[in-house]
Amino acid sequence: MKKVTNKALLSFRRLSVNVVTYHEGHKVLRHNDPMGKGRYFKFNVVLKKPQRGGQFSADKVIFNLFDRVYFFRPDKYMHSVSKIEKGHRTLLSIAIFV
């Protein structure tokens, strides 16, 4: 199984922007991302969906548009991505720390 490809486009103390590619066979286990003090928001835009699998799931999202655009609190709610059975999943991930 290939490793996750993570290309940083911007990286500041309170904002980061990355293009992340998850390859066939990869999955993200159910977890949250504790941050300590402050709040953590993620705005993920799925640029390429896999042909099969790779479905995002979260206990709660602020909004979800067309199963392609997700805005959620990864520090507060559990989230995961099912196994990518065929193809790859590429997303633009914008992380905001406040």
Helices and strands as residue ranges (DSSP letters): E 5-11, E 15-22, E 28-31, E 40-48, E 52-53, E 56-58, E 63-65, E 69-72, E 79-81, E 84-86, E 89-97
